[in-house]
Amino acid sequence: MTIRNVLLVNSNCRIAARLLQDRPDVRLTAVTIEKYRHFYDDGTDVEIVDSVADLTQVRLAALRIRERNPFEYVVSPSEWSVQAGGYIRSYFGLPGTGYEVANAFSNKFVMKQKLAAAGLPVAAFRRLSRLEEAAETSTELGWPLVVKRACGGGSGYVVVVRDAEHLRALGMAESTEALRVAPFPLMAEEKVDIDAEFHCDGVVVDAKVRFAPVSRYFKPVLDSVGGVIGSATLSEAHPDAQAVAALHEQAVTTLGLQDGVTHLEVFKTGSGYLIGEIACRPGGGGIVAQIRHQYGVDLWDAFLAAQLGEPVAADCEPRTDHMIQYMLPRPVGTVTSVTRAEELLAAEGVIHAEVKTKIGDTLTGPLDSSIYAGFVLMRATDEAQITRRITYIDNLFHIHTSTNDSTQPTGNR
């Protein structure tokens, strides 16, 4: 058995930490932050830094680590660690995605620059040095504006600014403090009216897209934070799927990914399709399970294989039915009651259900798209059945917290 010396640069991705620790052929050292130290077994070599987005701290940690583990491969599975992983590969001359490509897939301003320069459709955007600059930007992009951090994940760091008065209020609001003080550039985008939002989850081998199924979200994700977020796969022949898959292939080529896994989000508007953003790591929530159950392709296996220079499995048969992934909402507060997974599994069409939130768990917020109580997978034969199955879970699942006097049915989307 050949042993691979591996450096894992990671923040909140528990599954990659577990998969690598379970591999007998991997000699692992992890760089992470104290908040996620519990992801690692007592015998795992771990270096703690203040932030995996701090490239200097990660580089210095990597230099110390190489004295005891001369790593040959770098795995960077979380949105926060993508840049650092690319930087360390470039710094040490290691195989895999280097810094320029990693930055293009994780720095949304650079991403939009490159996509727009290639003629791909994106919403109008501008870079901001501070939140207050959105007032000047509005003269070009108009109100309302979407302001976000250019780097990092989580829809909790995205804010819709209605007008100049709203901007002044946000400049002093506690809810935007993290957005204002974070050591990352900001960017503003025109707010477009979205008719539908899609995600495309790809596998790329030798710069060629080998696998790229498309799914449609129930509603645009930004409008769904705090409620139900979910999606259903589309058949390859669906016009939306063909359009989104074509944009995915062009985006991969433009940003220069050679090997890896992608997660693309696309908006459909009255004037056509717009690329929201694309990441070079698997999607969150129930997406990986959705794709695995529908197509037999495990995106985490493909991701790790690509980062470790191993053969990547991405073969599948086309499907005409649909797999629904329904992320169960998790409101703020202490949970006093919640529907059990067994009740969800008994529903028609459900093939998998997990409820990770337990009675007594407490959440203070703020909410973003990465916070959910669990997820349900359902199979449907057609569009009408998709709607019926979603509605059934809307009515079946309830979660009650001590800060809310009534149960929260998932139908409030």
N, C-alpha and C positions, 0 to 999 in steps of 0.2 A: 504494500500500500504506500503510495506516494503522499507524503505530508506536505500540505500547502501552508506556508506561513502567511497569515492574513491579519491586516489591520482593519478593524471595523470602526468607522467614524459615525457616530449615531446619537440621536437624541431620543425621540419618542417612538421609535419603531421596535416594538417588542418582538414581533414575529421574526425579523431578521436576526436579532440577538439570540433567540431561541434556536433557530435553525442552524446557525453556525456553531453554537455551543454543543449541539447534539451530533455534529459530524465528527467521527473519529479521525478523519484524514485532515482536519484543520487544526493548526496551532494558532490560537486566537489571542489577540490583544485588542481591547476595546478602548476607544477614547469617547467619553460621554460626560454628562453633567451630573451633579450629585442627585438631582431630582429623579434620575432614572438608574441610579446605581443598583436598585433592587431587581432590575432585569437580568442581572448576572449572578451566576453561582459563586459560592465562596472560593472555588478553585480557579476561577477565570481571572486572567491578568487584566486589570482595569486601570486606566489613567483618567483622573478627573480634571476637567477644565471648567472655566466659568461659562464658556459658550462655544459650541462647535462651529458657530458662525464666525468666530474670531480666528482668522487664518494664522496669525502669529502664534497664538497659544497652541493651536493644533500642530503647527510645524515644530515648535519646540518640544511638544510631547512626543511627536513622531521621532525626533532625533534621539530622545532618551530611550524610546521603545526599541529602536533598531540595535541598540547595544545588547539587548537581551532577546529580541525576536526580529531577525533580519527579514521583515515581511517582504513578500514578492507581489502581493495583491492588496488592493484597497477596496473595501466595500463601503458605500455611503448611501444608505437606504432611505433616510428621512429628508424631507424638503429642506430642513435647516443644514444638513450635512453634505448636500450635493456639491456645493462650491468647494468646500474644504477637501472633499475626496478628490475632485479634479485637480486642485492645487497640489496636494501631496503627490499624486501620480506624476504631474508635470515636474515638480521640484526634484523628485528622486528618479525620474526617467523610467517610470514603471508602466506596464501595459494597461490599457483601458482608456476610458474617457478622460481627456486632459482638461486643464482649467478653462480654456477658451470655450470649448463645447459645453462643459458643465455650467459655466457662467451664463451662456446663452439659454440654457434650459431652466435656470433658476432665478436669474435676474430679469424680471418682467419687462423692464425698460429696454435692456439690451435685446431681449427676445423680440419685442415689438419693432425695434429699430431694424433688425435683420429681416423679419417677416415683411415689413412694409417695403423695405428696399428691394425685396425680391418680387414685389407686386402682389403679395398675398393679402387678403382682406382682413383688416383689423380696425377697431374703433380708433378715432383720432385720439392722440395722447400727447402729453407733455411731461417733462421731468420737473419735479419741485424740490427745492432745497428745504422748505419748511411749509407747514400747512397753510399759512397765511398767503402764500404765493398763489393759491388757487383763485383768489380774486382777480389777479391779472390774467391768469389762464382762461378765466371765464369769458374774456373778451374775444377769444379765438374759438373756444369750444362750446360756449354758452352754458346756461344753467338748465337742469341740475348737472353736477359733476360726480363722478365716482373717484374717490381718492383712496389710495392704498399704498402700503409699503412695496417697494420694488422687489424686495427679497423676503423669503420666508413664506410659510404657509398659514392657513387658517383664515376663514372669512371674517373672523372677529376683528381683523386689522384692515377691514374695508369699510368705508363710510360713504354714504350718499349725501352730498351737500346740495341743499335745495336752492339757496341764494346767498347773497352777501351777508344778510342778517344771521342766517343759520350758520354760516362760516364763522362769524364773530363769536357766536355762542359755543360752537365746537372748540374754538381756540382756548376756552377756559374750562371746558367740561371734563369731569373726571373720567368719563367713558372713552375719551380720545387721548388720555395722557400717554398710554403705552405707544400709541401710534406716533405721537409728537416727539417723544424722547428717545425712541429706538434708534440705534446707530446704523440706520439704513437710509438710502435715498427714498423719497416719496415720488409718486407719479399720479397724474390726473388723467382721466379718460372721459370722453363724452359719454353720457348715459344714453344708451339706445333702448328702444322699445323691443323687447324680446318676445317673439311668438313661441319659440321652443328652444330648449337647450339640450345638447347631446354630449356624450363622451365616447371617445374612441380609445381602445386599450390595445396597444400594439406590441409586437415583438420584432426587433430589428436584428438581422444577422448579416455581417459583411456589407453594411450600408443599404441592404435591401429589406423592405417590409415583408415579413413572412406571414404575419397574422395581424388583423386589424378590425375586429368586430366593433360595431357601432350600437350604442344604446341611447334611448331618449329618456331624459329625466321627467318625472311627473310634472314638475314646475321648475322654473329657473332657480338655481341653488340659492342665490342671494336673497330671493323672496321667500325661501323655505326655512332659513335658519331659525331654530327654536321650535320648529314643527316637524313635519314628515319630509324626509329627503329620500328619494329612491328613483329607480329607473327600470326600464324594460329593454331587452335586446331587440334589435330590428333584424329582419332577414337581409341577406346580401343584396337582394333585388330591390329593396325599398329605395325610392329616389333619394330620400334624406341620407340613408346609409351610404349610397354611392357617392354623394356629394361630400360628405364628411370624411369618408375614407380617402378620397382624392386629396382633400386639404391636408389630411394627416401625412400622406406620402410626401407632399410638397414641403411641409414643415420640417419633417425629418431630414430631407435632403438639404434644405436651406440652412438648418442649424448644425448639420454635420455629424449627426450621430452615426457611428459605425456599428456598434453592438449594444443592445440593451432593451429595456422595456419602457414604454411611453404611456402617458395618460393625457389625452388631448380633450379640451372642452371647446365646443363650437356653439355659437348662437345663431338662430335663424330669425331674421328680421324681415320687415316688409320690403327691404331693398336687397335681400340676399343673405348669404352666410358670412359670419365674422368669426375669426379665430379668437377665442378668449385667451387661453394660454395652454402650454404644453409642458409636461414634466417628464424627466427621464427616470422614473421610478413607478412602481405600481400604484394604482388608485386606492383610495381609502374606503372606509365603510364596508359594505358588503360586496364591493365590485369584484375583488379577486375570487371570492366564492361564487359569485354569479357567473363569471367567465369559466371557472373550472367546471361547474356543474353543467353548463350549457355546451361547452366545446371540448372539455377534457384537457385544456391547456392550463397549467398552473403558472401564473405570472410571477410568483415569488421564486419558484424553481428556475424559471427562465431568467429572471433578474440575477440571481446568484450565479447561475452558470455563466452568464455573459460577463459578470464582474470577475469571475475566477478563471476565465479562459477555457471553459469546458463546453462540450457540445450542447446546443440549445434545442430543446424539443418544442415545436410549434405547429405540428401537423394536426389538422382536424377536418371533419366533414362539415359541409354547409348545413345549416339548420333553417327551417322555415317556421318553427314554433318560437316561443319567447320565454326568457327567464327573467323574472322580476326580482329585484333586490329592494327591500323595503326597510329603511333604517328607522327603528322605533324612537320616537321623540323622548328627550330627557329634560324635563323642565327644572328650573332652579328650585332648590329647597331640599328638605329631608324626606326621603321616600317613606310613605306610610303604607302603601299597597301598590302592587304591580301585577299585571297578568303573567301567569307562569308560562314558560316555554312549552310545556306539555299541552296547554290549551291551544296555543297557536299551531302546534304540529298536527292537531286533530282537524284543522280546517282543510277543506278540499283544495287540492293543488299544491299545498305546502310540502316542500321536500326537505327543508331545514329551518330550524328556528333556534335562536339563542337569545337569552335575556341576561345581560351581564350586570345590570343594576339590581341591587338587593334592597330589601326593606332596611331602613336605617342609614343608607348611603346619603351623603349630603353634598350638594353642589351649590356653589355661590355665584358662578358665572364669571365673566360674561360668556354667553353662548356663541359657538361658531359651528361650522359644518363638520368638525371632527368630534363633536359631542353627541352621543346617541346612547340609548338604553340597551341596544342589541339590534339584531336584524333578522328578517324573515326572507327566505327564498321561496318563490312560487313559480310553477310552470303554467303557461297559458297557451292555448292553441291559436288564438286570434286576438285582434284588438279589443273586441267587445268583452272577451273573457278577461283581458288585462284589467279593464275598468271594473268589472264585477269583483275580481279577486282583491284589488286594492281597496275597494269600498268595504268589503267584508272585514278585512284586517283593521281598517279605520274604525269600524264599530266594535270589533272584538277587543282590541288592545286598549287598556286603561292604565294610567299611572297617576297616583295621587301623592302630593307632597304637602308638608305641613304649612307651606306658605301660600297654598291655594285651596280654597274651601270646597272646590268641586273637582270631580274626576276629570282627567284630560283625555278625551277621545282623540285618536289620531286623525279623525276626519276634519279637524279644524286646520286645513291647509291653506 
